[in-house]
């Protein structure tokens, strides 16, 4: 996913006049490409840096407001886009560390900083003098002879003010400030609760007989986790590299249920880490904000600036895919239920049975499992292959630079160069789970891209994962899902690294939320192509290239459980829309609301004591509220777009150049549908997706 942090506007400013006062965050970064000097930055530097950079940003804003000249595109719209460069840089460092290398001190700073940032954002968007200047330029838009990117910047600037309350009365502006401040703090609390509960859980097993079914590699990893914490036996937790394999392979049904309940009940136990009230309050505040601005609900507010346009557009997509998926999902469940019976299982399948028996059936049907594939997906080779794909498609190359400071010894920093040797980006990789890291996988940037005074200021991009660690006897061997995850996040990274915009707020991944997943999801398509896999998928012990029959098994199994996987994603989309199409506050049970919201997508009986909403960071701590459908929307786009590569060649440089020029480089400079049509020649249809997934 593309990780969205609390600072929703990247502010730009000239930092030359700032007094560093021995704070490395406030001075010039004397590092390669002015990358963050992580080796010098300490926690105590952040709060003073935020306060100083906010103060500097306020001075830049005052200069725009007090300019006696008539408002113009340059002295108002462009000047606003240039406000807060230091604040953007400080925030880029801080919020990435908060996700990838956090601790209680950083979390405390975040709680203190969050309202300061929200206040600064509100001071901009609710300032009547600034808005009046922006409005005057906007009213002249048809006479200004602007190019497409300039028109987008002007429109975004004006609508940004309106959508953040500029037209409200003074009393309502005060309400807007209070709502947005509380929302920012609640989102932080939500995320912290989930992380704390995830880090706190341990399942320690001392009797190896209870772990039958688990591959030796998983047992070795579990023994390593136990040893690292000074414990005997095997330690399992609810991070994905531990949880996923346990659910697939452990024969002990009671233990599978135990781990499932721990994973699925995060922040839903009525204790100090419970998120039920936070969920309801966040939903209520979002509703209040939307209605304050004149919308019926929060989804109406959000979707006005999305490709889907409105809730009807979202439900149209969800319902179309539901019709194609649900019956298939039921058939798949019945098939696995019958298979489980042949294995001696009695009763109805429950969620903690699904991965176990579906994996066994997959092995029977396709003679394929993760353990057969993992020896061919050694992490360093996979990384070389993925980076090599970018070289083949776009001509860019990667060179590790150990002089670039990193925030953890496990992080690798690369310089990225274009085909002509021009420097493009700094690229960081961070692959393994650790206690200070949020779960999941994401891309973000420490610094965005922009052009100013003839200089193309290039981005610093990072991807963060939670991949299986190496053990004492084996290197890090990835599951096929982890390979796809790496390719997905690398696609986001390409969107950032190849950015070629003038204005930072339109650069890279600053696009409509239901468009941002196209560059990531299209990259996953190469993972099933033998011509690509042959380049790096070699057995870590023998060097043997992955056999053709094994690749064919991957291809043959790609649509295994396609109905179930589609319905699962749709369930999250329906849940998201239910929370954000509320037109009055919900005060009842979060669990009851959830079950009703996604009822028609559920193929298993409801389980007491578990809840998705209380741990659904995408919705309540990230940037996907009223936008989770975007993953399915992007699947439509990526299947349609990849069909061009299938037709003209997996490594066709003309097609790749068109994708780079029209999609990756353009960011949010034009409406995404216009960019897509420029690449594809027409609007996308669901046909390619349904064909690819075997649902038609």
VENCORNOR-V460371 format. One record per residue. N is the residue number from 1. RES is the residue in three letters. PSI is psi as a letter, one per 40 degrees, with the letter a starting at -180 (999 if undefined). D_CENTER is the distance of its C-alpha to the mean C-alpha in Angstrom with 1 decimal. Layout:
n: [N & N]
res: [RES & RES]
psi: [PSI & PSI]
d_center: [D_CENTER & D_CENTER]
This chain:
n: [1 & 2 & 3 & 4 & 5 & 6 & 7 & 8 & 9 & 10 & 11 & 12 & 13 & 14 & 15 & 16 & 17 & 18 & 19 & 20 & 21 & 22 & 23 & 24 & 25 & 26 & 27 & 28 & 29 & 30 & 31 & 32 & 33 & 34 & 35 & 36 & 37 & 38 & 39 & 40 & 41 & 42 & 43 & 44 & 45 & 46 & 47 & 48 & 49 & 50 & 51 & 52 & 53 & 54 & 55 & 56 & 57 & 58 & 59 & 60 & 61 & 62 & 63 & 64 & 65 & 66 & 67 & 68 & 69 & 70 & 71 & 72 & 73 & 74 & 75 & 76 & 77 & 78 & 79 & 80 & 81 & 82 & 83 & 84 & 85 & 86 & 87 & 88 & 89 & 90 & 91 & 92 & 93 & 94 & 95 & 96 & 97 & 98 & 99 & 100 & 101 & 102 & 103 & 104 & 105 & 106 & 107 & 108 & 109 & 110 & 111 & 112 & 113 & 114 & 115 & 116 & 117 & 118 & 119 & 120 & 121 & 122 & 123 & 124 & 125 & 126 & 127 & 128 & 129 & 130 & 131 & 132 & 133 & 134 & 135 & 136 & 137 & 138 & 139 & 140 & 141 & 142 & 143 & 144 & 145 & 146 & 147 & 148 & 149 & 150 & 151 & 152 & 153 & 154 & 155 & 156 & 157 & 158 & 159 & 160 & 161 & 162 & 163 & 164 & 165 & 166 & 167 & 168 & 169 & 170 & 171 & 172 & 173 & 174 & 175 & 176 & 177 & 178 & 179 & 180 & 181 & 182 & 183 & 184 & 185 & 186 & 187 & 188 & 189 & 190 & 191 & 192 & 193 & 194 & 195 & 196 & 197 & 198 & 199 & 200 & 201 & 202 & 203 & 204 & 205 & 206 & 207 & 208 & 209 & 210 & 211 & 212 & 213 & 214 & 215 & 216 & 217 & 218 & 219 & 220 & 221 & 222 & 223 & 224 & 225 & 226 & 227 & 228 & 229 & 230 & 231 & 232 & 233 & 234 & 235 & 236 & 237 & 238 & 239 & 240 & 241 & 242 & 243 & 244 & 245 & 246 & 247 & 248 & 249 & 250 & 251 & 252 & 253 & 254 & 255 & 256 & 257 & 258 & 259 & 260 & 261 & 262 & 263 & 264 & 265 & 266 & 267 & 268 & 269 & 270 & 271 & 272 & 273 & 274 & 275 & 276 & 277 & 278 & 279 & 280 & 281 & 282 & 283 & 284 & 285 & 286 & 287 & 288 & 289 & 290 & 291 & 292 & 293 & 294 & 295 & 296 & 297 & 298 & 299 & 300 & 301 & 302 & 303 & 304 & 305 & 306 & 307 & 308 & 309 & 310 & 311 & 312 & 313 & 314 & 315 & 316 & 317 & 318 & 319 & 320 & 321 & 322 & 323 & 324 & 325 & 326 & 327 & 328 & 329 & 330 & 331 & 332 & 333 & 334 & 335 & 336 & 337 & 338 & 339 & 340 & 341 & 342 & 343 & 344 & 345 & 346 & 347 & 348 & 349 & 350 & 351 & 352 & 353 & 354 & 355 & 356 & 357 & 358 & 359 & 360 & 361 & 362 & 363 & 364 & 365 & 366 & 367 & 368 & 369 & 370 & 371 & 372 & 373 & 374 & 375 & 376 & 377 & 378 & 379 & 380 & 381 & 382 & 383 & 384 & 385 & 386 & 387 & 388 & 389 & 390 & 391 & 392 & 393 & 394 & 395 & 396 & 397 & 398 & 399 & 400 & 401 & 402 & 403 & 404 & 405 & 406 & 407 & 408 & 409 & 410 & 411 & 412 & 413 & 414 & 415 & 416 & 417 & 418 & 419 & 420 & 421 & 422 & 423 & 424 & 425 & 426 & 427 & 428 & 429 & 430 & 431 & 432 & 433 & 434 & 435 & 436 & 437 & 438 & 439 & 440 & 441 & 442 & 443 & 444 & 445 & 446 & 447 & 448 & 449 & 450 & 451 & 452 & 453 & 454 & 455 & 456 & 457 & 458 & 459 & 460 & 461 & 462 & 463 & 464 & 465 & 466 & 467 & 468 & 469 & 470 & 471 & 472 & 473 & 474 & 475 & 476 & 477 & 478 & 479 & 480 & 481 & 482 & 483 & 484 & 485 & 486 & 487 & 488 & 489 & 490 & 491 & 492 & 493 & 494 & 495 & 496 & 497 & 498 & 499 & 500 & 501 & 502 & 503 & 504 & 505 & 506 & 507 & 508 & 509 & 510 & 511 & 512 & 513 & 514 & 515 & 516 & 517 & 518 & 519 & 520 & 521 & 522 & 523 & 524 & 525 & 526 & 527 & 528 & 529 & 530 & 531 & 532 & 533 & 534 & 535 & 536 & 537 & 538 & 539 & 540 & 541 & 542 & 543 & 544 & 545 & 546 & 547 & 548 & 549 & 550 & 551 & 552 & 553 & 554 & 555 & 556 & 557 & 558 & 559 & 560 & 561 & 562 & 563 & 564 & 565 & 566 & 567 & 568 & 569 & 570 & 571 & 572 & 573 & 574 & 575 & 576 & 577 & 578 & 579 & 580 & 581 & 582 & 583 & 584 & 585 & 586 & 587 & 588 & 589 & 590 & 591 & 592 & 593 & 594 & 595 & 596 & 597 & 598 & 599 & 600 & 601 & 602 & 603 & 604 & 605 & 606 & 607 & 608 & 609 & 610 & 611 & 612 & 613 & 614 & 615 & 616 & 617 & 618 & 619 & 620 & 621 & 622 & 623 & 624 & 625 & 626 & 627 & 628 & 629 & 630 & 631 & 632 & 633 & 634 & 635 & 636 & 637 & 638 & 639 & 640 & 641 & 642 & 643 & 644 & 645 & 646 & 647 & 648 & 649 & 650 & 651 & 652 & 653 & 654 & 655 & 656 & 657 & 658 & 659 & 660 & 661 & 662 & 663 & 664 & 665 & 666 & 667 & 668 & 669 & 670 & 671 & 672 & 673 & 674 & 675 & 676 & 677 & 678 & 679 & 680 & 681 & 682 & 683 & 684 & 685 & 686 & 687 & 688 & 689 & 690 & 691 & 692 & 693 & 694 & 695 & 696]
res: [UNK & UNK & UNK & UNK & UNK & UNK & UNK & UNK & UNK & UNK & UNK & UNK & UNK & UNK & UNK & UNK & UNK & UNK & UNK & UNK & UNK & UNK & UNK & UNK & UNK & UNK & UNK & UNK & UNK & UNK & UNK & UNK & UNK & UNK & UNK & UNK & UNK & UNK & UNK & UNK & UNK & UNK & UNK & UNK & UNK & UNK & UNK & UNK & UNK & UNK & UNK & UNK & UNK & UNK & UNK & UNK & UNK & UNK & UNK & UNK & UNK & UNK & UNK & UNK & UNK & UNK & UNK & UNK & UNK & UNK & UNK & UNK & UNK & UNK & UNK & UNK & UNK & UNK & UNK & UNK & UNK & UNK & UNK & UNK & UNK & UNK & UNK & UNK & UNK & UNK & UNK & UNK & UNK & UNK & UNK & UNK & UNK & UNK & UNK & UNK & UNK & UNK & UNK & UNK & UNK & UNK & UNK & UNK & UNK & UNK & UNK & UNK & UNK & UNK & UNK & UNK & UNK & UNK & UNK & UNK & UNK & UNK & UNK & UNK & UNK & UNK & UNK & UNK & UNK & UNK & UNK & UNK & UNK & UNK & UNK & UNK & UNK & UNK & UNK & UNK & UNK & UNK & UNK & UNK & UNK & UNK & UNK & UNK & UNK & UNK & UNK & UNK & UNK & UNK & UNK & UNK & UNK & UNK & UNK & UNK & UNK & UNK & UNK & UNK & UNK & UNK & UNK & UNK & UNK & UNK & UNK & UNK & UNK & UNK & UNK & UNK & UNK & UNK & UNK & UNK & UNK & UNK & UNK & UNK & UNK & UNK & UNK & UNK & UNK & UNK & UNK & UNK & UNK & UNK & UNK & UNK & UNK & UNK & UNK & UNK & UNK & UNK & UNK & UNK & UNK & UNK & UNK & UNK & UNK & UNK & UNK & UNK & UNK & UNK & UNK & UNK & UNK & UNK & UNK & UNK & UNK & UNK & UNK & UNK & UNK & UNK & UNK & UNK & UNK & UNK & UNK & UNK & UNK & UNK & UNK & UNK & UNK & UNK & UNK & UNK & UNK & UNK & UNK & UNK & UNK & UNK & UNK & UNK & UNK & UNK & UNK & UNK & UNK & UNK & UNK & UNK & UNK & UNK & UNK & UNK & UNK & UNK & UNK & UNK & UNK & UNK & UNK & UNK & UNK & UNK & UNK & UNK & UNK & UNK & UNK & UNK & UNK & UNK & UNK & UNK & UNK & UNK & UNK & UNK & UNK & UNK & UNK & UNK & UNK & UNK & UNK & UNK & UNK & UNK & UNK & UNK & UNK & UNK & UNK & UNK & UNK & UNK & UNK & UNK & UNK & UNK & UNK & UNK & UNK & UNK & UNK & UNK & UNK & UNK & UNK & UNK & UNK & UNK & UNK & UNK & UNK & UNK & UNK & UNK & UNK & UNK & UNK & UNK & UNK & UNK & UNK & UNK & UNK & UNK & UNK & UNK & UNK & UNK & UNK & UNK & UNK & UNK & UNK & UNK & UNK & UNK & UNK & UNK & UNK & UNK & UNK & UNK & UNK & UNK & UNK & UNK & UNK & UNK & UNK & UNK & UNK & UNK & UNK & UNK & UNK & UNK & UNK & UNK & UNK & UNK & UNK & UNK & UNK & UNK & UNK & UNK & UNK & UNK & UNK & UNK & UNK & UNK & UNK & UNK & UNK & UNK & UNK & UNK & UNK & UNK & UNK & UNK & UNK & UNK & UNK & UNK & UNK & UNK & UNK & UNK & UNK & UNK & UNK & UNK & UNK & UNK & UNK & UNK & UNK & UNK & UNK & UNK & UNK & UNK & UNK & UNK & UNK & UNK & UNK & UNK & UNK & UNK & UNK & UNK & UNK & UNK & UNK & UNK & UNK & UNK & UNK & UNK & UNK & UNK & UNK & UNK & UNK & UNK & UNK & UNK & UNK & UNK & UNK & UNK & UNK & UNK & UNK & UNK & UNK & UNK & UNK & UNK & UNK & UNK & UNK & UNK & UNK & UNK & UNK & UNK & UNK & UNK & UNK & UNK & UNK & UNK & UNK & UNK & UNK & UNK & UNK & UNK & UNK & UNK & UNK & UNK & UNK & UNK & UNK & UNK & UNK & UNK & UNK & UNK & UNK & UNK & UNK & UNK & UNK & UNK & UNK & UNK & UNK & UNK & UNK & UNK & UNK & UNK & UNK & UNK & UNK & UNK & UNK & UNK & UNK & UNK & UNK & UNK & UNK & UNK & UNK & UNK & UNK & UNK & UNK & UNK & UNK & UNK & UNK & UNK & UNK & UNK & UNK & UNK & UNK & UNK & UNK & UNK & UNK & UNK & UNK & UNK & UNK & UNK & UNK & UNK & UNK & UNK & UNK & UNK & UNK & UNK & UNK & UNK & UNK & UNK & UNK & UNK & UNK & UNK & UNK & UNK & UNK & UNK & UNK & UNK & UNK & UNK & UNK & UNK & UNK & UNK & UNK & UNK & UNK & UNK & UNK & UNK & UNK & UNK & UNK & UNK & UNK & UNK & UNK & UNK & UNK & UNK & UNK & UNK & UNK & UNK & UNK & UNK & UNK & UNK & UNK & UNK & UNK & UNK & UNK & UNK & UNK & UNK & UNK & UNK & UNK & UNK & UNK & UNK & UNK & UNK & UNK & UNK & UNK & UNK & UNK & UNK & UNK & UNK & UNK & UNK & UNK & UNK & UNK & UNK & UNK & UNK & UNK & UNK & UNK & UNK & UNK & UNK & UNK & UNK & UNK & UNK & UNK & UNK & UNK & UNK & UNK & UNK & UNK & UNK & UNK & UNK & UNK & UNK & UNK & UNK & UNK & UNK & UNK & UNK & UNK & UNK & UNK & UNK & UNK & UNK & UNK & UNK & UNK & UNK & UNK & UNK & UNK & UNK & UNK & UNK & UNK & UNK & UNK & UNK & UNK & UNK & UNK & UNK & UNK & UNK & UNK & UNK & UNK & UNK & UNK & UNK & UNK & UNK & UNK & UNK & UNK & UNK & UNK & UNK & UNK & UNK & UNK & UNK & UNK & UNK & UNK & UNK & UNK & UNK]
psi: [i & h & h & h & i & d & g & e & h & h & i & i & i & h & e & d & e & h & h & d & f & e & h & d & e & e & a & h & h & g & i & h & f & f & i & h & g & d & e & d & h & i & d & e & d & d & d & d & d & d & d & d & d & d & d & d & d & d & d & d & d & d & d & d & d & e & h & e & i & i & h & i & d & d & e & c & d & d & d & d & e & e & h & f & d & d & d & d & d & d & d & d & d & d & d & d & d & d & d & e & f & i & i & d & d & d & d & d & d & d & d & d & d & d & d & d & d & d & d & d & d & d & d & d & d & e & h & d & d & d & d & d & d & d & d & d & d & d & e & e & d & e & e & e & f & i & i & d & d & d & d & d & d & d & d & d & d & d & d & d & d & d & e & f & e & d & e & i & i & d & d & d & d & d & d & d & d & d & d & d & d & d & d & d & d & d & d & d & d & d & d & d & d & d & d & d & d & d & d & d & h & h & h & h & h & e & h & d & d & e & f & i & d & h & i & d & d & d & d & d & d & d & d & d & d & d & d & d & e & f & i & i & a & h & h & i & a & f & i & d & d & d & d & d & d & d & d & d & d & h & d & h & d & d & d & d & d & d & d & d & d & d & d & e & e & h & f & f & e & e & a & e & e & h & e & d & d & d & d & d & d & d & d & d & d & d & d & d & d & d & d & d & e & e & i & d & i & d & d & d & d & d & e & d & f & i & d & d & d & i & d & d & d & d & d & d & d & d & d & d & d & d & d & e & d & d & d & d & d & d & d & d & d & d & d & d & d & d & d & d & d & e & e & e & h & i & a & h & h & i & d & e & e & d & d & d & d & d & d & d & d & d & d & d & d & e & f & h & i & d & d & d & d & d & d & e & f & h & d & d & d & d & d & d & d & d & d & d & d & d & d & d & d & e & e & i & i & h & h & h & h & e & e & h & i & i & e & i & d & e & h & h & h & i & i & h & i & i & d & e & e & h & h & d & i & h & h & i & h & h & d & i & i & i & d & e & h & i & i & a & i & i & i & a & i & d & h & a & i & i & h & h & f & e & h & h & h & i & i & h & i & i & h & h & i & g & i & h & i & i & a & d & e & i & i & h & h & i & i & d & d & d & d & d & d & d & d & d & d & d & d & d & d & d & d & d & d & e & i & f & i & d & h & d & e & e & i & b & e & g & i & h & d & e & d & d & e & d & d & d & d & d & d & d & d & e & e & e & h & d & d & d & d & e & d & d & g & i & h & e & d & e & e & h & i & h & i & d & d & d & d & d & d & d & d & d & e & d & e & h & f & d & d & d & d & d & d & d & d & d & d & d & d & d & d & d & d & d & d & e & e & h & e & i & i & h & e & a & h & d & d & d & d & d & d & d & d & e & d & e & e & h & e & i & i & i & h & i & e & i & h & d & d & e & e & g & d & d & d & e & e & a & f & e & h & f & e & d & d & d & d & d & d & d & d & d & d & d & d & d & d & d & d & d & d & d & d & e & h & d & f & h & d & d & d & d & d & d & d & d & d & d & c & d & d & d & b & f & d & i & h & d & d & d & d & d & d & d & d & d & e & i & i & i & i & e & d & d & d & d & d & d & e & f & e & 999]
d_center: [2.2 & 2.8 & 3.8 & 6.9 & 10.1 & 13.4 & 15.1 & 14.4 & 17.2 & 17.6 & 21.3 & 23.6 & 27.0 & 29.7 & 29.8 & 33.2 & 35.1 & 33.1 & 35.1 & 33.0 & 35.4 & 34.4 & 30.8 & 28.8 & 25.9 & 28.5 & 30.3 & 29.8 & 27.6 & 30.3 & 28.0 & 27.2 & 25.5 & 25.4 & 22.5 & 21.9 & 24.9 & 23.3 & 26.7 & 28.2 & 25.7 & 26.6 & 25.2 & 28.2 & 27.4 & 24.4 & 26.2 & 29.0 & 26.6 & 24.7 & 28.1 & 29.6 & 26.8 & 26.8 & 30.6 & 30.5 & 28.1 & 30.6 & 33.4 & 31.7 & 31.3 & 34.9 & 36.0 & 34.5 & 36.1 & 39.4 & 39.7 & 43.0 & 42.4 & 41.4 & 37.6 & 36.4 & 33.2 & 33.4 & 34.6 & 32.3 & 29.2 & 28.7 & 29.8 & 27.2 & 24.5 & 26.1 & 26.1 & 24.4 & 23.5 & 24.3 & 22.2 & 19.1 & 19.9 & 20.5 & 17.4 & 15.3 & 17.1 & 17.2 & 13.8 & 12.4 & 15.3 & 14.8 & 11.6 & 13.0 & 16.8 & 17.6 & 21.1 & 23.1 & 24.4 & 21.1 & 20.1 & 23.5 & 23.0 & 19.8 & 21.9 & 24.5 & 22.5 & 20.4 & 23.5 & 24.7 & 21.6 & 21.8 & 25.5 & 25.2 & 22.8 & 25.4 & 28.2 & 27.0 & 26.2 & 29.2 & 31.7 & 34.5 & 35.8 & 32.6 & 31.9 & 35.5 & 35.1 & 31.9 & 33.7 & 36.7 & 34.8 & 33.0 & 36.4 & 37.5 & 34.6 & 36.9 & 39.4 & 37.1 & 36.7 & 33.0 & 31.0 & 27.9 & 25.4 & 27.8 & 28.1 & 24.4 & 24.3 & 27.4 & 26.1 & 22.8 & 24.9 & 27.3 & 25.0 & 22.8 & 25.9 & 27.0 & 23.8 & 23.8 & 27.4 & 29.7 & 32.1 & 32.5 & 35.7 & 35.9 & 35.9 & 32.7 & 31.1 & 31.8 & 30.2 & 27.1 & 26.9 & 27.5 & 24.8 & 22.1 & 23.1 & 23.2 & 19.8 & 18.2 & 20.1 & 19.4 & 15.6 & 16.2 & 18.8 & 16.7 & 14.1 & 17.1 & 19.0 & 16.5 & 16.2 & 20.0 & 20.8 & 18.7 & 20.5 & 23.8 & 24.2 & 26.3 & 28.4 & 31.2 & 33.5 & 36.8 & 38.4 & 37.2 & 38.7 & 36.1 & 33.5 & 35.1 & 32.9 & 30.3 & 30.4 & 31.9 & 28.7 & 27.0 & 30.1 & 30.3 & 26.7 & 27.6 & 30.9 & 29.1 & 27.0 & 30.2 & 32.1 & 29.6 & 30.2 & 33.9 & 34.2 & 36.1 & 34.9 & 31.3 & 28.4 & 25.4 & 22.5 & 19.5 & 16.9 & 15.8 & 18.1 & 21.0 & 20.3 & 19.6 & 22.7 & 24.9 & 24.2 & 25.0 & 28.1 & 29.8 & 33.1 & 33.6 & 32.5 & 33.1 & 30.7 & 28.0 & 28.5 & 28.5 & 25.1 & 23.6 & 25.0 & 23.6 & 20.0 & 20.2 & 22.1 & 19.8 & 20.9 & 23.4 & 26.6 & 28.3 & 28.2 & 27.0 & 23.4 & 23.5 & 21.0 & 23.1 & 24.6 & 21.4 & 19.9 & 23.1 & 23.4 & 20.0 & 20.7 & 24.1 & 23.3 & 20.9 & 23.8 & 26.2 & 24.3 & 24.1 & 27.8 & 28.8 & 27.6 & 29.5 & 27.0 & 27.7 & 24.4 & 20.9 & 19.6 & 22.4 & 21.3 & 17.7 & 18.5 & 21.3 & 18.8 & 17.0 & 18.3 & 19.2 & 21.4 & 22.3 & 22.0 & 24.6 & 22.5 & 19.6 & 22.3 & 24.0 & 21.1 & 20.5 & 24.2 & 25.0 & 22.6 & 23.9 & 27.4 & 26.6 & 24.8 & 26.5 & 29.9 & 28.5 & 26.5 & 29.7 & 31.6 & 29.1 & 29.5 & 33.3 & 33.4 & 31.7 & 33.9 & 36.9 & 35.8 & 35.3 & 38.8 & 40.2 & 38.6 & 40.5 & 37.9 & 39.4 & 38.0 & 34.8 & 31.5 & 29.1 & 25.4 & 26.2 & 28.4 & 26.0 & 24.2 & 27.6 & 29.7 & 27.4 & 26.9 & 30.7 & 31.3 & 28.9 & 31.0 & 34.1 & 33.1 & 31.5 & 32.7 & 29.2 & 27.1 & 24.5 & 27.4 & 29.0 & 26.1 & 24.8 & 27.8 & 26.8 & 23.3 & 24.0 & 21.0 & 22.8 & 24.1 & 20.9 & 19.4 & 22.6 & 22.2 & 18.7 & 19.8 & 23.0 & 21.5 & 20.3 & 23.9 & 25.4 & 23.5 & 23.3 & 25.8 & 23.6 & 24.4 & 23.0 & 25.3 & 24.6 & 26.0 & 26.9 & 28.2 & 24.7 & 24.1 & 21.2 & 20.2 & 20.8 & 23.3 & 20.8 & 18.8 & 20.0 & 20.3 & 21.2 & 22.9 & 22.0 & 24.9 & 25.7 & 28.5 & 31.1 & 30.1 & 28.5 & 25.9 & 22.4 & 19.9 & 19.3 & 16.7 & 15.8 & 14.9 & 14.6 & 15.0 & 16.6 & 16.3 & 18.5 & 19.5 & 17.8 & 14.3 & 11.8 & 11.2 & 8.5 & 6.8 & 4.5 & 6.3 & 8.2 & 11.8 & 14.9 & 16.8 & 16.4 & 19.0 & 22.1 & 25.8 & 28.6 & 32.3 & 32.1 & 29.5 & 26.1 & 24.0 & 21.4 & 17.9 & 16.7 & 13.4 & 11.8 & 9.8 & 9.9 & 10.8 & 13.2 & 15.7 & 19.3 & 21.5 & 24.8 & 27.9 & 31.4 & 32.5 & 29.4 & 26.7 & 23.1 & 23.1 & 20.0 & 19.9 & 19.3 & 16.1 & 15.0 & 16.3 & 14.2 & 11.0 & 12.2 & 13.1 & 9.8 & 8.0 & 11.4 & 11.4 & 8.7 & 11.0 & 14.0 & 12.9 & 13.1 & 16.1 & 18.2 & 17.9 & 21.4 & 21.8 & 24.4 & 22.6 & 19.5 & 18.3 & 18.2 & 16.9 & 14.1 & 10.8 & 12.8 & 13.3 & 13.5 & 10.4 & 12.0 & 12.5 & 9.4 & 8.7 & 12.3 & 12.3 & 9.8 & 11.6 & 15.0 & 14.9 & 15.0 & 18.3 & 20.1 & 19.6 & 22.5 & 24.8 & 27.7 & 28.4 & 25.1 & 25.2 & 28.8 & 27.8 & 26.1 & 26.2 & 29.4 & 30.7 & 30.2 & 33.9 & 35.8 & 33.9 & 34.4 & 32.1 & 30.2 & 33.0 & 32.9 & 33.5 & 30.5 & 28.2 & 30.0 & 29.3 & 25.6 & 26.1 & 28.4 & 26.1 & 23.0 & 24.0 & 25.1 & 23.9 & 22.3 & 23.6 & 22.3 & 18.8 & 18.8 & 20.4 & 17.9 & 15.0 & 17.5 & 18.4 & 15.1 & 15.4 & 19.0 & 18.2 & 15.8 & 18.5 & 21.3 & 20.1 & 19.6 & 22.8 & 24.9 & 27.8 & 29.3 & 28.0 & 27.6 & 29.6 & 30.0 & 28.4 & 24.6 & 25.3 & 27.7 & 25.4 & 22.7 & 25.3 & 26.7 & 23.5 & 22.6 & 26.1 & 26.7 & 23.9 & 24.9 & 27.0 & 27.7 & 29.8 & 28.1 & 27.9 & 29.1 & 27.3 & 23.7 & 21.1 & 17.5 & 17.3 & 18.1 & 15.1 & 12.6 & 10.2 & 7.9 & 11.3 & 13.3 & 11.4 & 8.3 & 8.5 & 8.9 & 12.5 & 14.8 & 12.0 & 10.8 & 13.5 & 11.4 & 10.4 & 14.2 & 15.0 & 13.2 & 15.0 & 18.2 & 17.4 & 16.5 & 19.5 & 21.8 & 20.8 & 21.1 & 24.5 & 25.8 & 25.1 & 26.8 & 29.7 & 30.2 & 29.0 & 25.9 & 26.4 & 28.2 & 28.0 & 28.9 & 26.1 & 23.6 & 25.2 & 24.9 & 21.2 & 20.8 & 23.1 & 22.1 & 18.3 & 16.8 & 19.4 & 19.7 & 16.4 & 17.3 & 21.0 & 22.1 & 21.2 & 18.7 & 21.3 & 23.9 & 21.8 & 21.1 & 24.8 & 25.9 & 24.2 & 25.1 & 28.3 & 27.5 & 25.0 & 23.1 & 24.5 & 23.3 & 26.1 & 24.2 & 21.5 & 24.3 & 26.4 & 23.7 & 23.0 & 26.7 & 26.6 & 29.3]
